[in-house]
Amino acid sequence: MDTTDPLDLAPEPAPDLEVLVPTCDRPVELATTLAGLAGQDHPFDVLVSDQSSGTPSFETPPARAMLRALRRQGRRVRTRRHLPRRGLAEHRASLLAASSARYALFVDDDVWLEPGTVARLREAIGELRCGLVGAAVQGLSHLHDHRPHELAPFERWDGRPEPERISPDRPEWRRWTLHNAANPTHLADLHVGPGERWVAYKIAWVGGCVLYDRSALDAVGGFGFWTELPPVHCGEDVLAQLRVIAGFGGAGILPSGAVHLESPTTVPDRRVEAREVVRS
């Protein structure tokens, strides 16, 4: 059952970009995520979809304050309850179905975005003309943990990203180490030069903050594969990204601007990995 606050509805034209936030039992983290969105200067709308076991995470005073701040900026902001739970992939599929924006920015409910991040992502996907652009989350508690061997797979994209088929048996898969701990921070320090607004690089996938060209995501079926998964699973974002990258190319950008709040996971059972179950 979906329930939407009637005050959130507005008969306005479809936005160019909508931020989609799935949330569950994270009231503190969600308020922090919304505060990051309120600090952005690029135009976008917001849809928050909650699956909390009790009171919705967006019903706390801090979260409501940030929702008001976003509305005060002139943004269309919608909140809703989406129950019963049918799994992470179904939740993302429902968010995508509820949005008509050309660009869909999925932001997890434990990610804070520094000012300017959304603008960089939108600029990058427009210039690169690929299926997705991601800002990998940074674990800033690891700032002093330098891992040169994990940074070794780094490669810039020169020009438009090309479609790539990425799987565990291919060398491109090793790029996953680029996003461990504070590696995105260290990569930015190494590779973003003076005067460069952002740098595009090759990825395996990106967790936490990904901007999709809606037409590319729809062309590969979006998150419609949720019907092939049990309710308890993980890796739904990885599978969708691998499909988009295979068809349309994708990139990460530096600096990331996405900070992981490093809260305990709300998905402790990771025995079912989407890409290992869903038919290709």
Beta strands, then each sheet from edge to edge (+ up, - down):
strand 1: 2-4
strand 2: 17-23
strand 3: 45-50
strand 4: 77-82
strand 5: 103-107
strand 6: 111-113
strand 7: 132-134
strand 8: 199-201
strand 9: 209-213
strand 10: 250-254
strand 11: 258-260
sheet 1: 1+ 4- 3- 2- 5- 9+ 7- 10- 8+
sheet 2: 6+ 11-
end
